[in-house]
Amino acid sequence: MWQLHQFPLCPFSRKLRLLMGEKNVAYELVREYPWEGRDELWHLNPAGRTPVLHDPARQVALSDSQAICEFLEETVDRTPLISGSALQRAEIRRLVSLFDENFYHDVTEPALHEKMKKRIVLRQSPDGQVLRQLGRMLHGHLDYIDWLVDTRQWLAGPTLSLADLTCAAHLSVVDYLGAIDWKGHEQAQGWYMVMKSRPSFRPLLSEKMDGLPPPREYASLDL
Ligand SMILES: N[C@@H](CCC(=O)N[C@@H](CS)C(=O)NCC(=O)O)C(=O)O
C-alpha cells in the first residue's frame, strides 16, 4: 500500500490527500516534520520536502504534489480531476499553480510560519505586522475566489477539478490556524463549505497537529 509522508498542516499533502480521497486510492499516513530533517525523508526526496508518496514493496518514491497528482490522474481511471478540453485542462493547471505558488507565498506560508512554526518549533510569538499583511493578501485572494464562484460552476469550469481541491487545501490550513476572516466573501465561504462537506475532506478535518489545536468552528459544517 502507498505510504504518504506528511504532517497535518502541509497544504501540498492536503491537496494530494483530497485527490486520493476523491479517487478512492488507499494509503497510510507516515508523520513527517520536514524541519526535523530525518534521513529517511532526504533519502526518499532529495528536496527534503513533504509530501512523499512511497510504496516500499515496489521501491517507488514520488515527490512534489503536482507531479504525484498528475501521476495518479494518469494511472487511476476513477474521478478525473484534470479533464475536459485542452483549454479547460490549461485553466485547471493555471489555477493550481496560482494557489500553490501565489496563495502559498502570500498567505499559507506566512500563516504557517507565524502561527505554527513559531509556536511549536521556534517558541516565539507571531509578528502582528506579518499577520496583518497576510490578512490583506488573503482578502485580495478571496475577492478573486468570489469572482470565480460567481462566474463558474466550480473554480475552473463546469466540473469539480484539482483547482478546487488545491484551493480548499490551502484555505483549510489557514482556517485551522484561525487566520480567515470570511466577512464580505460569502461566495467563497459557501463554496468552501461545499468542499468541506465532501467525504474526501473528513479525514483532514479530524486530524490534529500536536500542540496546536484548531478553533472550534474549523470542523463545523455550518456557516
Ligand atoms: N512544490 C512542492 C512544495 C512542497 C513544500 O514546500 N513542502 C513544505 C511543507 S508544506 C516543506 O516540506 N518545506 C520544507 C522545506 O522547504 O525545507 C510540492 O508541491 O510538493
The ligand as a Gaussian input file, in Angstrom:
#p B3LYP/6-31G(d) Opt

LIG

0 1
 N        6.236000      22.217000      -4.747000
 C        6.279000      21.306000      -3.633000
 C        6.308000      22.105000      -2.317000
 C        6.437000      21.195000      -1.084000
 C        6.740000      22.006000       0.165000
 O        7.172000      23.174000       0.099000
 N        6.515000      21.358000       1.306000
 C        6.827000      22.012000       2.565000
 C        5.844000      21.604000       3.668000
 S        4.242000      22.245000       3.378000
 C        8.178000      21.547000       3.037000
 O        8.433000      20.364000       3.077000
 N        9.046000      22.504000       3.405000
 C       10.313000      22.202000       3.961000
 C       11.406000      22.905000       3.241000
 O       11.142000      23.576000       2.242000
 O       12.529000      22.757000       3.695000
 C        5.041000      20.388000      -3.697000
 O        4.057000      20.760000      -4.349000
 O        5.096000      19.277000      -3.160000

